[in-house]
Structures are given as C-alpha cells and as structure tokens.
Amino acid sequence: MRHVLIDYGRRHRAAKRDAALADLTIPASASGGDTVQVAALITSGAAGAPEGQLSVSVDGAAPSSAAIPALGAYASTRITVPM
C-alpha cells in the first residue's frame, strides 16, 4: 500500500471535529429471516467528534441505525447494529 501526502502549504490548519469508519464486520453468510450483527469501528481525529448516527444497509435491506457517542481526540468505539 502506498500513501501520498499532498502539502498545500497550510501547515497550521485548525483540526476539524470528525469521525471515520475504520472497520466494518459483516457475517459471511446468513439465511433468509436471520438477524445478523453488523459491527462498525468508528474512530475520531485530533479534535474528537460530536455525537452522530450510524446507518447501515446491506444488500438492499432496510437500513438499521445506532447512535454514536461523542468521542475524544483519537478515540474509538465499536457500534453493533442488528439487521
């Protein structure tokens, strides 16, 4: 894997409060009518992240949602959503 850094000359930018999806775990198989657990690892950046909402839809199914708590700087949380 290669990483590319592009420097636009802004060395002292203010950190933004945001979060990202770091990992998503979905069962490899399920039968019709099964309830499966989808797990998402959410991580925050240098400024932390406010509360949010995770919505997951797999293979056209109706989306399931779960609340994401506010996160401190460089924190992470695992959210499990039944589908």
Wavefront OBJ file of the C-alpha trace (Angstrom):
o trace
v 0.000 0.000 0.000
v 1.287 3.457 -0.827
v 0.424 6.675 0.912
v 0.628 10.020 -0.807
v 0.774 13.297 1.116
v -0.005 16.491 -0.736
v 1.089 19.624 1.064
v -0.868 22.704 0.039
v 1.245 24.995 2.203
v -1.229 25.216 5.099
v 0.914 23.973 7.925
v -1.201 25.312 10.802
v -4.729 24.309 9.917
v -7.210 24.011 12.748
v -8.178 20.394 13.459
v -11.753 19.531 12.481
v -14.083 17.520 14.706
v -14.851 14.419 12.678
v -15.040 10.645 12.750
v -14.375 7.872 10.253
v -15.369 4.275 9.694
v -12.197 2.290 10.483
v -13.597 -1.248 10.204
v -16.867 -2.928 9.230
v -17.582 -6.563 10.124
v -20.475 -8.370 8.452
v -21.160 -12.129 8.750
v -20.035 -14.030 5.655
v -23.391 -15.757 5.285
v -26.924 -15.785 6.652
v -30.195 -17.498 5.819
v -33.432 -15.736 4.985
v -35.105 -14.398 8.117
v -31.890 -14.440 10.184
v -30.930 -11.437 12.288
v -27.249 -10.657 11.854
v -24.983 -8.362 13.837
v -23.023 -5.769 11.877
v -20.132 -4.241 13.846
v -18.559 -0.902 12.940
v -15.400 0.567 14.454
v -15.638 4.369 14.498
v -12.528 6.474 15.206
v -12.046 10.204 15.702
v -9.299 12.585 14.661
v -7.191 15.052 16.631
v -10.148 17.230 17.646
v -12.518 14.421 18.629
v -16.009 14.035 17.167
v -19.529 15.120 18.165
v -22.418 12.677 18.647
v -23.639 11.123 15.431
v -25.745 8.431 13.851
v -24.640 5.260 12.041
v -26.984 3.847 9.399
v -26.182 0.509 7.762
v -27.912 -1.148 4.826
v -26.690 -4.432 3.362
v -27.810 -5.882 0.036
v -30.851 -3.632 -0.295
v -32.265 -4.357 3.172
v -33.930 -1.551 5.109
v -31.276 0.480 6.951
v -30.636 -0.108 10.645
v -29.360 2.746 12.786
v -27.495 3.255 16.044
v -26.313 6.307 17.955
v -22.597 7.118 18.027
v -21.472 8.839 21.240
v -19.218 11.888 21.196
v -15.551 10.850 21.018
v -12.442 12.463 22.461
v -9.251 13.019 20.474
v -8.026 9.848 18.727
v -10.694 7.757 20.460
v -12.608 4.835 19.011
v -15.800 2.940 19.721
v -17.341 -0.226 18.313
v -21.033 0.008 17.434
v -23.083 -3.157 16.825
v -26.243 -2.897 14.756
v -28.703 -5.821 14.451
v -30.156 -6.307 10.980
l 1 2 3 4 5 6 7 8 9 10 11 12 13 14 15 16 17 18 19 20 21 22 23 24 25 26 27 28 29 30 31 32 33 34 35 36 37 38 39 40 41 42 43 44 45 46 47 48 49 50 51 52 53 54 55 56 57 58 59 60 61 62 63 64 65 66 67 68 69 70 71 72 73 74 75 76 77 78 79 80 81 82 83
